[in-house]
Amino acid sequence: MTLSANKSSILPSGGGATLLDPSDTVILLLDHQSGLFQTVKDIAVADLRRNVAMIAKLATLLDIPVITTASEPAGSNGPLMPEIHEYASHAVYVPRKGEVNAWDNDDFVGVVKATGRKTLVMAGVWTSVCVMFPALDARAAGYEVYAVMDASGDPSEMASRVSLARFVQGGVKPTSTNSLLSELHRTWARPEAGDLAQLYAMAAPNYAAVIESYQRAQDAVRNAG
């Protein structure tokens, strides 16, 4: 199977029929703000930020649109983490007018609709509010919605468990950063394979050791020859 840089095909076997298609996907990164990070208790903030940065890099590599927004960035919630726009320079930032729910903002919804894509991958802080509310509203509007749980954060494990249950009840598909990467990757038989491999080391840090040991073994074989 050979895939282009920006589209996952459905194979004759049916493979890929239920998986994300990069050509129909938009990534929404919601309220990843420095002040809110200080309240996150269900995931280490360093892990959360690394996962979000990986998603931004993935979106750039596979040419997937990214839309960001922040609630009251001049207030106590703090500014948006800079890594997102650093690694996804094509990301579009949509300011809000005080709305807690990004889907209450007409400008935000308009930017989403303008992409013409119907699959939304969402992550944010808090999961139970900043992801939950627009995710459920987007589902009601006819979008297919995924919530990246470990690129999001909540004030407690209880809040995270309740969020997960409500996502499932509302038809939002929970996923993880590593699963998102693998689902969009699909095959090593693609020109970006080497760059994608580096992203696995971000989503699963121990995988970096796998890559390093493999490379060292290959070097040893070449030197022996």
Buried (B, 14 or more C-beta within 10 A) or exposed (E): EEBBEEEBBEEEEEBBEEEBBBBBBBBBBBBBBBBBBEBBBBBEBEBBBBBBBBBBBBBBBBEBBBBBBBBBBEEEBBEBBEBBBEBBEEBBBBEBEEBEBBBBBEEBBEBBEEBEBBBBBBBBBBBBBBBBBBBBBBBEBEBBBBBBBBBBBBBBEEBBEBBBEBBEEBEBBBBBBBBBBBBBBBBEEBEBEEBBBBBBBBBBEEBBEEEEEEEEEEEEEEEEE
